Amino acid sequence: MNGWKVFSLRWVLVGLLWVLGAGCETYGKADWKSRVGQYSWDQAIEELGPPESEAKTSDGSRVASWVISRSRTYSTAVRGPMFWSWSGQDVTTTAESHLLLTFNAQGQLKAWKRIYK
């Protein structure tokens, strides 16, 4: 009986981790194409927070940039020819992801672009 409780608890924990992971996975993947003309500046501020940078154009449009994901650096050891030896280190850096939104003078989304720096 005790073994079944531990087994069931493990599956509950696995399920919770999966649900939490799925929630984190979908946050940055909004369908921006369908939001053009339907999404306002105020909604962007509410959902994304204040932009990292912002500029107004001569026609009254507003262009703003939000950082969606920061640059990350990963380091892994590289094995040598023998299983006990190490030949060095491999370092990988990912690009920073920015969301560039353009709003018309009335505050409605008119264009979007994802930029990697």
Secondary structure, DSSP 8 states (H G I E B T S, - for coil): -HHHHHHHHHHHHHHHHHHHHHHHHHTT---HHHHTTT-BHHHHHHHH-S-SEEEE-TTS-EEEEEEEE---EEEEEEE-SSTT-EEEEEEEE---EEEEEEE-TTSBEEEEEEEE-
